[in-house]
Structure formats: C-alpha cells, structure tokens
Amino acid sequence: MDSEYRIILNVGGVRHETYKHTLKKIPATRLSRLTTNLANYDPVLNEYFFDRHPGVFSQILNYYRTGKLHYPLDVCGPLFEEELK
C-alpha cells in the first residue's frame, strides 16, 4: 500500500508529507535515519515533530527531491545557515 512508503514530518506546526525513499537519497543525515522509536515520533498522529522553521524546511525537503537548494527570500542568511546544521 502507498501509505506504508509515505512519511509525515510536522515541522514547526506545518505538516510535510513525502516518501521514505526521498529521505534516503542523502545518506547519513538525521532525516535518512528516522525510525518510529525516536523521541520525536508521535504514534497517535503517525508523524515526526521537529521544532524548526517550516519555511526553511520546505526548501530542505525540495533539496532532497531535486538535488537543488533554493534560498528563501523571506529568511535572513544566518537563520537559513543555522537551519541547515
């Protein structure tokens, strides 16, 4: 079933949905190693929660999808750099 391959990431209150294989495209990252036994996984909502900037995360998720990182114009440079760490 398609839903077993999808993953929900709640970042700063904004839900992002993608495929698990998308997050595996960049190995050795926190997103590539998500498991349901992590503290930030909510089994009731079936999602992972990260208290991070949701707008910046949209760009990071698109990087996983396309291999191209775009800088959001509404975010200052130091904040964007910090979110990439």
Backbone as a chain_set.jsonl record, in Angstrom:
{"seq": "MDSEYRIILNVGGVRHETYKHTLKKIPATRLSRLTTNLANYDPVLNEYFFDRHPGVFSQILNYYRTGKLHYPLDVCGPLFEEELK", "coords": {"N": [[0.838, -1.185, 0.0], [0.471, 2.285, -0.693], [0.601, 4.101, 1.441], [2.284, 2.975, 3.346], [4.782, 3.617, 2.479], [4.987, 6.289, 2.71], [5.758, 9.265, 4.623], [5.192, 11.425, 7.364], [6.105, 14.612, 8.295], [6.084, 16.883, 10.783], [6.836, 20.064, 10.954], [7.539, 22.69, 12.862], [4.794, 23.019, 13.235], [3.708, 22.803, 10.718], [2.634, 20.479, 8.424], [4.433, 18.221, 6.482], [4.517, 16.014, 3.814], [6.012, 13.177, 2.455], [7.863, 10.692, 0.599], [9.438, 7.825, 2.054], [11.677, 6.872, 0.68], [12.567, 9.171, -0.564], [13.794, 10.608, 1.485], [15.94, 8.987, 1.946], [17.694, 9.536, -0.034], [19.834, 11.178, 0.572], [22.224, 9.992, 2.31], [23.271, 9.272, 5.732], [22.179, 11.386, 7.164], [20.065, 13.097, 9.508], [17.375, 12.931, 8.726], [17.426, 10.767, 6.982], [17.677, 8.656, 8.66], [15.384, 8.204, 10.191], [13.321, 6.602, 12.56], [10.598, 4.799, 14.058], [10.992, 4.573, 16.782], [12.15, 6.822, 17.787], [12.357, 9.752, 19.888], [10.983, 11.977, 18.916], [8.864, 11.0, 17.457], [5.405, 10.618, 17.035], [3.154, 8.269, 17.786], [0.367, 8.282, 17.816], [-0.477, 10.352, 16.091], [0.979, 9.545, 13.969], [3.368, 10.759, 13.003], [6.407, 12.668, 12.732], [7.816, 15.123, 14.82], [9.401, 18.236, 14.558], [10.799, 21.021, 16.007], [11.354, 23.388, 14.294], [12.101, 25.852, 11.725], [9.464, 26.086, 9.541], [9.302, 27.105, 6.894], [11.919, 27.191, 5.93], [12.426, 24.49, 6.084], [10.823, 23.514, 4.029], [12.327, 24.18, 1.79], [14.565, 22.603, 2.251], [13.45, 20.034, 2.104], [12.68, 20.069, -0.577], [15.223, 20.084, -1.66], [16.068, 17.48, -1.101], [14.334, 16.219, -2.832], [14.974, 17.238, -5.412], [17.693, 17.794, -5.622], [18.632, 20.33, -5.747], [19.283, 23.285, -4.012], [17.403, 25.917, -2.891], [17.361, 29.271, -1.878], [15.305, 30.769, 0.462], [13.661, 33.859, 0.076], [12.482, 35.262, 2.133], [13.821, 34.791, 4.48], [16.473, 35.415, 6.701], [20.028, 35.301, 6.118], [21.766, 34.211, 8.266], [19.866, 32.74, 9.807], [18.944, 30.866, 7.933], [21.321, 29.48, 7.436], [21.789, 28.401, 9.993], [19.618, 26.639, 10.238], [20.313, 24.719, 8.414], [22.201, 23.21, 9.661]], "CA": [[0.0, 0.0, 0.0], [1.257, 3.509, -0.836], [0.765, 4.792, 2.724], [3.406, 2.421, 4.104], [6.006, 4.215, 1.951], [4.943, 7.733, 2.969], [6.153, 9.698, 5.956], [4.693, 12.765, 7.688], [7.014, 15.4, 9.118], [5.474, 18.109, 11.285], [7.952, 20.971, 11.231], [7.033, 23.975, 13.341], [3.339, 23.055, 13.108], [3.317, 22.624, 9.313], [2.826, 19.077, 8.039], [5.044, 17.938, 5.188], [4.395, 14.592, 3.527], [6.887, 12.739, 1.372], [8.129, 9.255, 0.613], [10.628, 7.43, 2.81], [12.838, 6.757, -0.213], [13.063, 10.526, -0.837], [14.69, 10.981, 2.579], [17.12, 8.116, 1.883], [18.561, 9.992, -1.129], [21.038, 11.775, 1.146], [22.512, 9.131, 3.465], [23.989, 9.775, 6.906], [21.539, 12.588, 7.684], [19.026, 12.796, 10.505], [16.141, 12.543, 8.039], [17.581, 9.448, 6.356], [17.722, 7.642, 9.715], [14.188, 8.263, 11.035], [12.666, 5.357, 12.944], [9.448, 5.066, 14.929], [11.347, 4.552, 18.206], [12.753, 8.098, 18.161], [11.548, 10.548, 20.815], [10.146, 12.966, 18.221], [7.797, 10.321, 16.719], [4.12, 10.535, 17.732], [2.432, 7.143, 17.192], [-1.062, 8.598, 17.68], [-0.619, 11.148, 14.867], [1.813, 8.903, 12.948], [4.217, 11.79, 12.413], [7.594, 13.125, 13.451], [7.743, 16.561, 15.072], [10.645, 18.987, 14.701], [10.532, 22.42, 16.33], [12.263, 24.132, 13.422], [11.447, 26.808, 10.828], [8.799, 25.312, 8.485], [9.586, 27.628, 5.557], [13.247, 26.717, 5.544], [12.346, 23.047, 5.868], [10.264, 23.284, 2.688], [13.449, 24.234, 0.851], [15.402, 21.426, 2.509], [12.749, 18.881, 1.542], [12.814, 20.16, -2.035], [16.591, 19.678, -1.982], [16.037, 16.015, -1.131], [13.579, 15.793, -4.016], [15.512, 17.692, -6.702], [19.137, 17.951, -5.618], [18.94, 21.755, -5.874], [18.895, 24.022, -2.818], [16.992, 27.295, -3.167], [17.384, 30.137, -0.707], [14.056, 31.526, 0.581], [13.908, 35.298, 0.154], [11.915, 35.832, 3.355], [14.592, 34.306, 5.624], [17.816, 36.011, 6.722], [21.123, 34.36, 5.886], [22.185, 33.451, 9.446], [18.831, 31.774, 10.177], [18.98, 29.796, 6.934], [22.538, 28.703, 7.694], [21.584, 27.657, 11.238], [18.664, 25.556, 9.986], [20.973, 23.684, 7.613], [23.104, 22.411, 10.511]], "C": [[0.885, 1.252, 0.0], [1.535, 4.17, 0.508], [1.917, 4.225, 3.548], [4.745, 2.979, 3.638], [6.073, 5.718, 2.203], [5.317, 8.03, 4.411], [5.655, 11.129, 6.159], [5.663, 13.416, 8.662], [6.303, 16.691, 9.5], [6.623, 19.015, 11.714], [7.383, 22.331, 11.609], [5.535, 24.128, 13.18], [2.824, 22.91, 11.689], [3.641, 21.187, 8.914], [3.36, 18.974, 6.615], [4.949, 16.431, 4.983], [5.26, 14.253, 2.325], [7.036, 11.226, 1.458], [9.406, 8.96, 1.388], [11.85, 7.363, 1.903], [13.396, 8.128, -0.599], [14.076, 10.932, 0.227], [15.955, 10.132, 2.606], [18.094, 8.559, 0.793], [19.86, 10.604, -0.628], [21.351, 10.991, 2.422], [23.277, 9.871, 4.563], [23.467, 11.129, 7.377], [20.477, 12.168, 8.692], [17.742, 12.316, 9.826], [16.25, 11.163, 7.4], [17.527, 8.322, 7.38], [16.49, 7.646, 10.62], [13.634, 6.867, 11.3], [11.554, 5.691, 13.934], [9.795, 5.01, 16.409], [12.064, 5.825, 18.647], [11.794, 8.909, 19.029], [10.626, 11.521, 20.1], [9.059, 12.322, 17.357], [6.552, 10.233, 17.592], [3.311, 9.411, 17.097], [0.936, 7.401, 17.012], [-1.311, 9.355, 16.375], [0.141, 10.547, 13.689], [2.673, 9.934, 12.216], [5.407, 12.075, 13.32], [7.467, 14.629, 13.629], [9.136, 17.134, 15.261], [10.277, 20.443, 14.945], [11.551, 23.286, 15.596], [11.437, 25.046, 12.518], [10.797, 26.056, 9.655], [9.089, 25.802, 7.069], [10.937, 27.184, 5.047], [13.193, 25.219, 5.266], [11.744, 22.713, 4.506], [11.371, 23.268, 1.649], [14.373, 23.027, 1.018], [14.755, 20.184, 1.916], [12.808, 18.901, 0.019], [14.221, 19.807, -2.491], [16.69, 18.156, -2.04], [15.353, 15.524, -2.407], [14.309, 16.079, -5.323], [17.032, 17.756, -6.774], [19.581, 19.397, -5.764], [18.413, 22.483, -4.637], [18.604, 25.466, -3.185], [16.9, 28.057, -1.852], [16.076, 30.918, -0.634], [14.334, 33.01, 0.805], [13.408, 35.93, 1.451], [12.647, 35.388, 4.626], [15.988, 34.913, 5.569], [18.878, 34.915, 6.609], [21.539, 33.559, 7.104], [21.148, 32.411, 9.897], [18.845, 30.586, 9.219], [20.185, 28.886, 7.18], [22.379, 27.844, 8.943], [20.653, 26.465, 11.024], [19.282, 24.424, 9.169], [21.889, 22.791, 8.444], [22.419, 21.182, 11.044]], "O": [[1.94, 1.261, 0.635], [2.606, 4.746, 0.695], [2.478, 4.941, 4.378], [5.747, 2.828, 4.336], [7.097, 6.349, 1.942], [5.21, 7.179, 5.294], [5.694, 11.944, 5.237], [5.998, 12.854, 9.705], [5.962, 17.497, 8.635], [7.294, 18.758, 12.714], [6.815, 23.034, 10.772], [5.044, 25.243, 13.005], [1.611, 22.896, 11.477], [4.779, 20.736, 9.049], [2.813, 19.557, 5.679], [5.268, 15.659, 5.888], [5.242, 14.951, 1.311], [6.408, 10.571, 2.291], [10.344, 9.757, 1.377], [12.944, 7.754, 2.311], [14.577, 8.238, -0.929], [15.102, 11.534, -0.09], [16.943, 10.52, 3.229], [19.198, 8.024, 0.698], [20.876, 10.558, -1.321], [20.81, 11.289, 3.487], [23.844, 10.941, 4.344], [24.223, 11.929, 7.928], [20.051, 11.013, 8.715], [17.096, 11.387, 10.312], [15.245, 10.459, 7.293], [17.351, 7.159, 7.014], [16.561, 7.125, 11.733], [13.497, 6.055, 10.384], [11.575, 6.745, 14.569], [8.956, 5.373, 17.234], [12.542, 5.894, 19.779], [10.575, 8.772, 18.922], [9.572, 11.861, 20.637], [8.393, 13.024, 16.596], [6.629, 9.825, 18.751], [2.823, 9.57, 15.978], [0.308, 6.797, 16.142], [-2.246, 9.039, 15.639], [-0.027, 10.979, 12.549], [2.706, 9.98, 10.986], [5.4, 11.76, 14.51], [7.061, 15.335, 12.707], [9.947, 16.599, 16.018], [9.523, 21.032, 14.169], [12.476, 23.837, 16.194], [10.207, 25.009, 12.552], [11.508, 25.448, 8.855], [9.121, 24.999, 6.137], [11.087, 26.841, 3.874], [13.83, 24.731, 4.333], [12.129, 21.717, 3.894], [11.361, 22.443, 0.735], [14.897, 22.498, 0.038], [15.433, 19.368, 1.292], [12.97, 17.854, -0.607], [14.401, 19.285, -3.591], [17.331, 17.61, -2.937], [15.763, 14.518, -2.987], [14.274, 15.263, -6.244], [17.601, 17.77, -7.866], [20.775, 19.668, -5.891], [17.253, 22.323, -4.258], [19.464, 26.159, -3.729], [16.418, 27.536, -0.847], [15.755, 31.657, -1.564], [15.162, 33.366, 1.644], [13.859, 37.012, 1.828], [12.142, 35.591, 5.731], [16.619, 34.927, 4.512], [18.642, 33.759, 6.961], [21.66, 32.338, 7.011], [21.52, 31.318, 10.324], [18.768, 29.435, 9.649], [20.065, 27.662, 7.133], [22.79, 26.683, 8.953], [20.888, 25.392, 11.579], [18.812, 23.288, 9.233], [22.307, 21.73, 7.981], [23.031, 20.401, 11.774]]}, "num_chains": 1, "name": "protein.A"}
